[in-house]
Amino acid sequence: VRLVESGGGTVQSGGSLRLSCIGSGFTFSSNIMNWYRQPPGKEREFVAAITGSGQYGNFANFAKGRFTISRDNAKNTVYLQMNDLKPDDTAVYFCVAPTINSWGQGIQVTVSS
């Protein structure tokens, strides 16, 4: 099982980024996929989730209205579109397949003020 994130980087406050995560080694379309993040000096926290079909999503309160989650099962890829980014969104973001307890290596997102 492998999860590989991409799309991170540094952006100014108010900007946008789209994270991608490609999964392999498991039946991607059958799995709920999550995004978590770990801000500097803080615990990891849930960001968003999406069902296997992509029909339903769930978001942490801080992500509602700013982040969207989607997936393309033909490409074994899940996305996190982040808009109106704030300095508090600075964190390492992780792609997670919770049913099989698999985590990506994480990718840095830095939002400058």
Secondary structure, 3 states (H helix, E strand, C coil): CEEEEECCEEEECCCCEEEEEEEECCCHHHCCEEEEEECCCCCCEEEEEECCCCCCEEECCCCCCCEEEEEEHHHCEEEEEECCCCHHHCEEEEEEEHHHCEECCCEEEEEEC
